[in-house]
Amino acid sequence: MKILKKILMATIVTMALGCSNDDGDNDCAGPNWLEQVDDEGTAFVLARTNFGLDPNPTTCNNLVTAANTLIAALEAVRDCVPTNQMALFENDLNLAINDRDTANCSQLN
């Protein structure tokens, strides 16, 4: 889990450093989008850790909720991601999507 958090945080920091506000539609230069993704990334890592330590319906549902929230946050800042960082961004996005899609909370009763 520490590795996942480091990967997510490295992606977020890299995106922040390479972001520009050239398109005018997103506030890519300000900290607002970065803070949103950082908070959601941290919440996802925490939910993933809790589920790994104690897989039960509650921690599973929390993981799915955190994954959905992170997915939405990442999609909202997609236009801020520099082209050379898109693969890293897509990796984090796909990780959250995979966790959400493979969580089978109903099987944990």
C-alpha positions in Angstrom: 0.0 0.0 0.0 2.9 2.4 0.6 4.1 1.8 -2.9 0.6 2.6 -4.3 0.4 5.8 -2.3 3.8 6.9 -3.5 2.8 6.2 -7.1 -0.4 8.1 -6.8 1.3 11.0 -5.1 4.2 11.0 -7.6 1.7 11.2 -10.4 -0.1 14.1 -8.8 3.0 16.1 -8.2 4.3 15.4 -11.7 1.0 16.5 -13.2 1.1 19.7 -11.1 4.6 20.6 -12.3 3.8 20.0 -15.9 0.3 21.5 -16.0 -0.5 24.7 -17.9 -3.6 26.7 -18.3 -3.4 27.1 -22.1 -6.9 25.8 -22.9 -8.7 28.3 -20.6 -11.4 25.8 -19.6 -9.7 24.3 -16.5 -7.9 25.9 -13.7 -4.8 23.8 -14.2 -2.4 26.4 -12.9 -4.0 26.7 -9.5 -3.8 24.4 -6.5 -7.6 23.7 -6.4 -7.6 20.7 -8.8 -4.4 19.3 -7.3 -5.8 19.5 -3.8 -9.0 17.7 -5.0 -7.1 14.9 -6.6 -4.7 14.6 -3.6 -7.5 14.3 -1.1 -9.3 11.7 -3.2 -6.1 9.8 -3.9 -5.4 9.7 -0.2 -8.9 8.5 0.6 -8.6 5.8 -2.0 -5.3 4.5 -0.6 -6.8 4.5 2.9 -9.9 2.6 1.7 -7.8 0.2 -0.2 -5.6 -0.4 2.9 -8.5 -0.9 5.2 -10.1 -3.4 2.8 -6.9 -5.3 2.5 -6.6 -5.5 6.3 -10.2 -6.4 7.0 -12.2 -7.4 3.9 -15.9 -7.1 4.9 -18.9 -5.5 3.2 -18.3 -2.1 4.9 -14.7 -1.8 3.9 -15.5 -3.1 0.4 -18.3 -0.5 -0.1 -15.9 2.2 1.2 -13.3 1.0 -1.4 -15.9 1.2 -4.2 -17.0 4.7 -3.1 -13.5 6.0 -2.8 -12.6 4.5 -6.2 -15.6 6.1 -7.8 -14.7 9.5 -6.2 -11.1 9.2 -7.3 -12.2 8.3 -10.8 -14.4 11.3 -11.0 -11.7 13.6 -9.6 -9.1 12.3 -12.1 -11.5 12.6 -15.0 -12.2 16.2 -14.0 -8.5 17.1 -14.3 -7.7 15.0 -17.4 -7.2 18.1 -19.5 -4.5 19.4 -17.1 -2.3 16.3 -17.6 0.6 17.0 -19.9 0.9 14.5 -22.8 4.2 13.1 -21.5 2.5 12.2 -18.2 -0.7 10.7 -19.7 0.5 7.1 -19.3 1.1 7.5 -15.6 -2.2 9.3 -15.2 -4.0 6.5 -17.1 -2.3 3.9 -14.9 -3.7 5.5 -11.7 -7.1 5.9 -13.3 -7.1 2.2 -14.4 -6.0 1.1 -11.0 -9.1 2.8 -9.4 -11.4 1.4 -12.1 -10.0 -2.1 -11.7 -10.4 -2.0 -7.9 -14.0 -0.8 -8.3 -14.9 -3.3 -11.0 -13.4 -6.3 -9.2 -14.7 -5.6 -5.8 -17.5 -8.1 -5.1 -18.9 -6.7 -1.9 -22.0 -9.0 -1.9 -19.7 -12.1 -1.7 -18.4 -10.9 1.7 -21.5 -11.5 3.8 
